[in-house]
Amino acid sequence: MADDGRAVLSGGVRALGAFSGGLDGIVAATLLVEQGISVELATFSSPFFDDARGRAGASALGLPWRGIDLTERMLLLLGGPPSGFGGNMNPCIDCHAAMFEELGSVMLSEGFDFVFSGEVLGQRPMSQNRQSLARVAKLSGIGGRLLRPLSALALQPTRPEEEGLVDRSGLLGITGRGRGVQMAFASERGLDYPPPAGGCLLTDPGFSLRLRALMSAGLLEAGTARLIGHGRMLGLGGAGFGIVGRHEAENGVVESLAGCRPVLRMASLPGPSAVLVGDPAGLPLLASLVAFYGRAPAGSEVPVEVGGAILPVRPATRETADTLLVCLRQSAT
């Protein structure tokens, strides 16, 4: 022990952090770096969240970083999360547990001493209350090796604290939704941080409606999950949907995510790009919707290109298009 009663840190302590790139994660990582701990950061990606902000945040901090693809785990969880869903299609508790389980495997295989996160007790009423944090730690399989530096003083000591790997007195006891302590900490150290961002699509009500429709039709997989985050989604009857771009940039995104699925475009007029998901019997209807959204003259027959072939169709009516619209996500890009 040091003269002031604090634990003396052992040399070569290594910590692996779950890091989204936001203010909380930046503060958590910095708290440990200031204790002389070697910190590495990891950000997860899937069709529902990406790792871009985490990569940028780690670069700004000058810390080693890795991306981890959680797609397969997420698709399995959506079929029936043990802890249930949140307000929408977000299995937050089981998602967090899966993330920490992945990091726990890395911890064991690469010799890290513990895993940490920027979670704050009470910041999210359902997924970050005391019971949920404890459940996540238990389900992840790493238990006492999971440290939450921002709320450590409001939680029971973890093994890294008990073993003297981390100086508990140098951690924080933040609770609730306020960000004042974190902002002051960052300001004192000249740390830049991004504004709060949208985060996971599974918490978005519009995206959740699309996802439920996709799952009900038995069409959920990584490619379709990415597609429904863009454009207009229209039900074509049976197990078929169309994703129709709303502007030139979105057309490019939709086409880039098409994979081997049929892509539809106006053959002789400017207009949207569309991708057929599922039952090919919906192609003629989707082609008529492409003509409608492309503002082809009502009642006229226009050519729509489908995978190199030409399909002559008459534009759908506004009433038909509005009826088939699954949900128009205002935030879709």
NORBEL-V328626 format. One record per residue. N is the residue number from 1. RES is the residue in one letter. OMEGA is omega in whole degrees, 0 to 359 (NA if undefined). D_CENTER is the distance of its C-alpha to the mean C-alpha in Angstrom with 2 decimals. Layout:
N&RES&OMEGA&D_CENTER, N&RES&OMEGA&D_CENTER
//
This chain:
1&M&174&42.28, 2&A&183&42.66, 3&D&182&45.53, 4&D&176&43.29, 5&G&180&41.96, 6&R&178&38.50, 7&A&177&37.35, 8&V&183&37.97, 9&L&175&34.96, 10&S&182&35.67, 11&G&174&35.32, 12&G&178&32.50, 13&V&182&29.81, 14&R&180&26.40, 15&A&179&23.02, 16&L&187&19.54, 17&G&168&16.71, 18&A&194&13.04, 19&F&178&12.15, 20&S&179&9.43, 21&G&180&12.38, 22&G&184&13.29, 23&L&184&16.78, 24&D&179&16.62, 25&G&178&15.52, 26&I&180&18.13, 27&V&181&20.77, 28&A&180&20.12, 29&A&182&20.48, 30&T&177&23.50, 31&L&182&25.18, 32&L&177&25.32, 33&V&180&26.37, 34&E&175&29.17, 35&Q&179&30.42, 36&G&180&30.90, 37&I&176&28.13, 38&S&188&26.65, 39&V&170&22.90, 40&E&185&20.31, 41&L&178&16.59, 42&A&178&13.67, 43&T&183&10.03, 44&F&177&7.72, 45&S&178&6.22, 46&S&174&6.09, 47&P&187&6.89, 48&F&176&3.99, 49&F&182&2.02, 50&D&185&5.47, 51&D&186&8.15, 52&A&183&10.63, 53&R&177&11.03, 54&G&178&11.43, 55&R&181&13.91, 56&A&181&15.75, 57&G&178&16.03, 58&A&178&17.42, 59&S&179&19.78, 60&A&179&21.04, 61&L&182&21.80, 62&G&182&23.45, 63&L&177&21.81, 64&P&186&21.07, 65&W&172&17.48, 66&R&173&15.85, 67&G&180&12.66, 68&I&181&11.93, 69&D&182&10.67, 70&L&188&9.48, 71&T&185&9.79, 72&E&178&13.15, 73&R&181&12.52, 74&M&180&9.79, 75&L&176&12.32, 76&L&180&15.03, 77&L&182&13.60, 78&L&178&13.27, 79&G&180&16.97, 80&G&182&17.98, 81&P&182&16.22, 82&P&182&19.16, 83&S&178&18.25, 84&G&180&17.45, 85&F&171&14.94, 86&G&182&14.51, 87&G&180&15.72, 88&N&180&13.77, 89&M&185&12.02, 90&N&177&9.90, 91&P&194&11.44, 92&C&184&10.54, 93&I&181&13.69, 94&D&175&13.59, 95&C&179&10.02, 96&H&179&11.24, 97&A&178&14.47, 98&A&178&13.23, 99&M&182&11.67, 100&F&174&15.04, 101&E&177&16.98, 102&E&180&15.76, 103&L&177&16.71, 104&G&177&19.88, 105&S&178&20.90, 106&V&179&20.60, 107&M&183&22.51, 108&L&185&25.29, 109&S&185&25.60, 110&E&172&25.60, 111&G&172&27.50, 112&F&182&25.19, 113&D&179&26.70, 114&F&178&23.71, 115&V&178&19.96, 116&F&177&18.75, 117&S&177&15.92, 118&G&181&15.91, 119&E&179&15.74, 120&V&179&18.50, 121&L&176&20.68, 122&G&180&20.67, 123&Q&174&18.02, 124&R&190&16.14, 125&P&184&19.04, 126&M&188&17.63, 127&S&180&15.20, 128&Q&169&17.02, 129&N&187&20.60, 130&R&182&23.04, 131&Q&181&23.03, 132&S&178&19.26, 133&L&179&19.13, 134&A&180&22.11, 135&R&179&20.73, 136&V&180&17.59, 137&A&181&20.06, 138&K&182&22.34, 139&L&183&19.99, 140&S&181&18.59, 141&G&181&22.21, 142&I&171&22.45, 143&G&185&23.76, 144&G&176&25.82, 145&R&178&24.30, 146&L&182&21.18, 147&L&173&21.97, 148&R&189&20.44, 149&P&184&22.60, 150&L&181&22.00, 151&S&186&23.31, 152&A&184&25.45, 153&L&177&28.71, 154&A&182&27.70, 155&L&176&26.80, 156&Q&179&29.02, 157&P&177&29.61, 158&T&182&27.64, 159&R&177&29.40, 160&P&177&28.72, 161&E&182&30.45, 162&E&182&33.23, 163&E&179&33.92, 164&G&177&34.24, 165&L&180&31.39, 166&V&176&29.89, 167&D&184&32.08, 168&R&183&30.98, 169&S&179&33.07, 170&G&178&30.93, 171&L&185&27.71, 172&L&180&26.78, 173&G&183&26.94, 174&I&172&24.57, 175&T&175&23.81, 176&G&190&22.51, 177&R&181&20.43, 178&G&181&22.61, 179&R&185&21.66, 180&G&181&25.28, 181&V&180&25.79, 182&Q&181&22.77, 183&M&178&23.83, 184&A&178&27.40, 185&F&181&26.50, 186&A&180&24.69, 187&S&180&27.60, 188&E&184&30.21, 189&R&179&28.80, 190&G&181&27.99, 191&L&174&24.27, 192&D&177&22.20, 193&Y&183&18.77, 194&P&173&16.52, 195&P&178&16.57, 196&P&183&13.93, 197&A&185&11.02, 198&G&177&9.16, 199&G&190&5.82, 200&C&178&3.78, 201&L&183&6.05, 202&L&176&7.48, 203&T&182&9.30, 204&D&183&10.87, 205&P&180&14.35, 206&G&179&15.07, 207&F&180&12.17, 208&S&176&13.00, 209&L&178&16.56, 210&R&182&15.89, 211&L&178&14.05, 212&R&178&17.01, 213&A&179&19.45, 214&L&181&18.06, 215&M&180&18.16, 216&S&179&21.61, 217&A&180&22.87, 218&G&186&21.77, 219&L&182&19.79, 220&L&169&16.31, 221&E&189&15.44, 222&A&183&13.01, 223&G&181&14.92, 224&T&178&15.32, 225&A&178&11.72, 226&R&183&11.12, 227&L&187&14.41, 228&I&173&13.99, 229&G&186&11.51, 230&H&171&14.72, 231&G&174&18.33, 232&R&174&20.39, 233&M&183&20.03, 234&L&176&23.49, 235&G&184&24.92, 236&L&183&27.84, 237&G&182&29.36, 238&G&181&29.08, 239&A&180&26.11, 240&G&178&25.43, 241&F&173&23.16, 242&G&173&23.28, 243&I&187&20.62, 244&V&179&22.66, 245&G&182&21.90, 246&R&179&23.00, 247&H&188&24.12, 248&E&181&24.90, 249&A&180&21.69, 250&E&175&19.68, 251&N&180&22.35, 252&G&180&21.66, 253&V&180&17.94, 254&V&179&18.89, 255&E&181&21.64, 256&S&181&19.65, 257&L&186&17.32, 258&A&185&20.42, 259&G&180&21.33, 260&C&181&24.55, 261&R&181&24.19, 262&P&175&26.91, 263&V&181&26.44, 264&L&177&28.72, 265&R&171&30.22, 266&M&184&33.30, 267&A&186&36.13, 268&S&181&38.41, 269&L&173&36.54, 270&P&180&33.43, 271&G&186&30.58, 272&P&167&27.09, 273&S&180&25.59, 274&A&178&24.40, 275&V&176&23.05, 276&L&176&24.38, 277&V&176&22.19, 278&G&191&24.38, 279&D&180&28.08, 280&P&178&30.11, 281&A&180&32.56, 282&G&183&30.38, 283&L&181&31.11, 284&P&179&34.10, 285&L&179&32.36, 286&L&178&29.35, 287&A&179&31.90, 288&S&177&33.64, 289&L&174&30.46, 290&V&178&29.91, 291&A&179&33.52, 292&F&182&33.03, 293&Y&174&30.03, 294&G&176&31.99, 295&R&173&34.79, 296&A&182&37.35, 297&P&181&40.62, 298&A&177&40.73, 299&G&181&42.97, 300&S&177&43.19, 301&E&183&42.27, 302&V&180&39.86, 303&P&174&38.64, 304&V&180&34.97, 305&E&179&34.06, 306&V&178&32.31, 307&G&178&31.82, 308&G&177&35.08, 309&A&180&37.07, 310&I&179&38.13, 311&L&178&37.74, 312&P&182&39.93, 313&V&169&38.56, 314&R&182&39.27, 315&P&172&36.49, 316&A&178&34.96, 317&T&175&35.84, 318&R&181&33.71, 319&E&179&34.22, 320&T&181&32.91, 321&A&181&29.80, 322&D&180&29.03, 323&T&185&29.70, 324&L&183&27.36, 325&L&179&24.36, 326&V&176&21.59, 327&C&178&19.69, 328&L&179&19.47, 329&R&181&16.21, 330&Q&182&17.63, 331&S&182&14.51, 332&A&180&14.19, 333&T&NA&15.22
//
